[in-house]
Amino acid sequence: MWTFVLEDIKGKAINEVRNATDRNLSIGLNRPATSSFTIRPDNELMGPLFNEDTLLKVYEDANLRFRGNVTSSEFATSEGESASIRVNAADPAWKLTKRLLGLSSGGTTYSGEKAKIARKMINELNTDAATYPTNPHTGIKLLAESAYTSGSGTYIAGPYAPALSCINDLAHNLTGFDWYMKPIEGEFFGGGWVGPLVAQFEANNAFGKDGGVVFEHGFGTHNVRSQNYTRDLSDLCNEAFHLPDDGFSEGGVVKNYFDLTTMGVRGRYEQVADAFGLTDEGLRKAWLEEFIRVKKNPRQVVTMTLDTDDGTGRVPKLGTDYWLGDMVTARAVVQGTTLYNGKVRVYGVNVAVDENGVGQVTPVLLDEEGEAL
């Protein structure tokens, strides 16, 4: 059973979101989680939604799956239809799109383990009260430093770049780490400002497990109601170039990396692999190798809407049997032909909640290695 609860900005419950339609939750790796719902103007929550800043919490049974700021409330009317209010919310990673790093013409240089650099960035945004005394915080509680693991390197944040962009540079553009926001209940911040301490930033290059979970469509347990399978060549690349940030006139060397095997099969596909702020030679090389590893073969994405949980264990349960980053097996048999059968990673989860609080869970499964499923 899924429940939505609206809070004020200090974390005090206003009321449960009742008589709502189009309730949705979307969570995933390396991006802000989002949630939304629609109510009518006669709903008692209309006043708080338009008159004050609010927070939204989403529970699956007793498990808190989401907590974040209501980012927009839209009142709309159309001819021949009833008026409605559409509400959207995002977890604290959204705040990192509204804070800047590298506040100088040359940016700010960070060195060390990449995930710990991301931790340091958020810590700086949380503790710069001397410079910005009015509400400087992101609302993100950091895990212990030992929980942040990844390779080391040198990175230039900025100049004047959104914090989330810098963090995802570290996560994506190198052989980096994965992160997501783990929602927690509200607490007090120091310094006299009361606000929601709404999430933990978890970064680790070893997220996930392989617990033997199997999603099957048209075969075996038949635990998938519907599915979408995409094999996409639009971003194919088997030779990549990284250009120096300081320009050709200053002696910078262009680096490149290619994969002869896929060139022999498909021909040559080239891209410039942008990764601003990389100055370390080893990191530039590692970035190109990772870029080609991911893009040298077609990207394969499976989206599966799970069947109704009948209590037999046939349908894997979110948060119990699998979670973000886990490796699972995905199979589909269509008209007697196996469409795909292989290991994929749980990259995201979308949940559509009906008027009775029952959630339709749709995992987004990604073949990150580019191998044939």
N, C-alpha and C positions, 0 to 999 in steps of 0.2 A: 504494500500500500504506500503510495507516494503522497506527501503532504507539503503544501507551500505555506510559509508563514512570513508575514510582513513585520519588520522591526523599525523603530526609529533609529536615528544615526548613532545613538548611544547604546544600541543593542537591546533595548527594551521592546518586548513583543507588543505589537499593536493589535493584530488579530490574525487568525488563519485566513488564507485566501480561499473563500468559498464561492460557489456559483460561478466558477471560472471555466472558460473553454480554451482550447488551443494551448494547453500547458505543455511546455517542452523544456528539456534540459540537454545541453550538449557539453561534454567534457572531453578533453584530449591531451595528448602530449605536446608540450612546447607552444601552447597557446592559451589565452584566457578561456575559462569555462563561461558559458552563457546560459541564461534561462529566460523564459518569457511566458506570459499568459494574457488572456483577454477577459475583461469584465464589462458589465453594463453600467451606465451612469448612475443607476439607483443603488449600486453596491456601496456599502459603508466605507470602503477603502478609498473611494474617489478623493475625498478631502485630503487625507495624508499624502496621497500620491502626487497631488498638484500643489500642496501648500508647504511641504517640507522635504528634506532629504531623507530617504528611507533605504533600508536594506532588505534583501530577500534571502530566506533560508529554504532549502529543499531537503526533505527527509525521505529516505526509503525505509519504511518501518521506523526503527529507532536510530538508523544510521544517517548522520548528516552528510549529504552528498555535495552540497553547494551552499556558499554564503558569499554575498557580494552586494555592491551598490546597485540600486535601481538607477539605470543610466538614462532612461527616457520613459515618459508616460504620454501617450498620444490619444487625444480625444478626436474622434472622427465621425462625421455623419455623411450619408449618401442617400440620394433620392430613392425612396421605396424600401429602404432598409433601416433597421434600428441603429441608433448610435452605439458606439463601442469605445472602449478604452484599451489600447494595446500597451503592455508594460514589458520593458526589456531590462535585464540586469546582467552584470558581468562581475567576475571574481576579481580580487586585487591585482592580478596581472594587468588588468585594464589600466590601473593607475600608473603602471610603468610606461605606458604610452604617453602619459601626460607629464612626465618628469624627464629632464635633460641631463646628460652627462657630458663631460669634456667641455666645460664652460670657458673655453679660450680658443684662440685662432689655431693653436696646434693640437688641441684635444688634451686628453690625459692618458698617460702610458701606465699600463698595468702589466705585471709579470708574475708568473707562478702557475699553479695548477688552475686550469681554465674554470672549473666549476667553483673553485674558491675565489677566483676573480669575480664571478657573478655574485657570490655571497658578499664580497667586499663592496661591490657597487650598491647593492640593496641596503647594506648596513650604513653606508654613507648617506643614502637618501633618508634613512630613518633617524639619523643622528645629527643632521646639520642645522639644529635649532638656533645656533649662534648666528648663522647666516640668514636663515629664514625662520624667524620665531613663530610665525603663524601657521599652524597645522602643516608641518613639513613631512609628516610621516606617510608611508605607503600603506600601513596597516598589515604588513607582512612580518610574521614571526619567523626567524631563521632557525633552522636546525643546528645542532652542534656541528662544529667545523669538520669533525671526523666523518660526517655523513656525506661530504662533498668530495667526489673522486673523479678524476679525469687526467688527461695528459697535460703537460706544462707548455708554456709559450709566452709570447709577448703580444699585447694587443693595445691599440690606441682607440680609446673611446672618444667619440666626437669627430670634429668639433660640433658642439651643440646637437647631439644626436639623442633621440628618445632612448630611455634606458632599456625598454623591452627589445628594441632593435639591436642594441649592443649585446644584450644577454643572448639573443638568438644568433647573433654572429658567432659567439663563442660556442653555442650549442650545435649549430648547423654547419658552419663554414670550416670547421676543423673536425678531426675525429673526436667529436665532443661528447656531450652528456645529454641526458633527457631531464626534463623537469615538469612538474605540475603543482598546482596549488591544492593542498590538503586542507579542507575547511575545518575550523575549530570555532568554539563559542567565543563571545566577546569578553574582553578584559579591559583594564585601564592602561592607558599610556602614561608615562611619567611626564614631568614638566608642566603639570597643571591642565593639560588638554585631555578630555575624556573622549575616547573614541573606540571603534571596534578593532580588536586584534583578531582579524578574521581568517587568517590562513597561515599555513607553513609553506615555505618554498623548499621543495625537495628536488635536489639535483644529484644525479648519480648516473654513471655510464653503464651500470649493470642492472637497470630496472628490468623487472619481469622475470618470469619463470616459465618452464614448460611443464604444466601439470597434467598433460595428456587430454586436455579438453578438446572435444571434436564438435564442430558445427557441420551438420549434414543436410543438404537439400536434395530431395528426391531419392534418398538412399539411406540405408541403415536406420538410425533412430528418427529420422525425419523431424528434427527439432528446429528446422528453419522454415518459416512460413513463406517468405519471399526473399529474393536475392538479386543483386545487381553485380555484374562482373565486368570490369573494364580493363582492356589491354591497350595501352596508350603509348604511341611512338612520338608524340608531339614534342617531347623534351629530350629526345635522344641526343647523346653526345659521346663520341669516343676519342676526341682530342680537345683538350681544354688549355686555355692560356690564362695566366695570372699576370696582370700588369702592375708595375710598381707604383705605389702611392705618390712617390716624389717626382714622377715624370721622367721621360726619356732623357731630357736635357741634363739631368743631374746624375747620369750614369747608372740609373736603375736597370736591372736585367729582367727581361720578360722570361717567365718560366712556362714550360709547357709539359704536358704528359699525355700519352695516348695508349690505346689498347689495340694491338695489331690483330688479335683474334676476331673481334667484332668488326674491324675494318674489312677483314677478308670476307666476312659474311654479308655485310650491309653497305660497305663503302664508308667514306669519311663523313663524319658529322662533327662540326666544330662549334665551340662556344667560348666566349670570354667568361671565366669563372670569377665574378666580382667577389671580393672579400676585403673590404676597406679596413685599414688598421693593422693588417698583417705585415710585419717587417722582419720577423724571424725567418731565416732561410729554410730551416727545417719545417716550420709550420706552413710556409707557402707550398713546399713540396707535398707535405701531408694533406693539405687542403685539396690540391689538384688530384692526388691519388684517390681521395675519398669522393670527390666530385665525379670522377670517371667511374668508380666502382658502382655508384648509385645510378648513373645515367647511361651507362654503356648498353644496357638492355631495356626493352620496353617495361614501363611501370605497370604493375598489376594491382588493382584495388578491388576488394570484395566488400560489399555492404550487405549484411544479412539481418533481416528482421526476424527475431526469434518467435517461436510458437508460444502459446499460452502455457505457463508453468502448471503442470497437472499434479505436482507434488511427488512424482516418481523419481525425480533426479534426471529425467531424460533431457530437460532443458538446463544448460549451464546457468548458474546464478551469478549476476554481477556482484563483485565484492567478496564472493565466497569461493567460486570456482575459477574466476578469472578477473583480471584488473588491467588497467592501462599498462602497456609495455609487455604483457605476457605473450608468449608464443603459443599459438593454438593451431589445430589442424582444421582446414576448411575443405569441404568436398561438395561437389554438385554433379548429379547425374541427370542429363536432359535427354529424353527419348532414347534411353539406353546407352548414351554416349557420355563418358566422363569428361566434363567440361574443365574441371580443375580438381586437383587433389594434392595438397601440400601444406607446408608450414607458413603461416603468416603471423604478423604481429598486430596486437590490438592497439591501434593508433588513436582511436577515439570511440566514444559511445554516445548515441543520441537516444533520448527517452521521450516518448509522447505519452502524456498522462490523460486518461479519459475522465468523465465527470464523476466516476466512482473511485478515482484514485488509483486505478490499475494502470501500470506503465507498460507500454510496448517498447521493448529494448532493441535497438539496432546497433550492433557493433560495426565499426569501420576497421577493416582488416587490410593491412598493407604488406605486400611483398617487398621489403626494403632491399633485398639483395639482387633483385632483377633476374632471378633464375626462373625457369619455367615451372609453373605450378602443376 
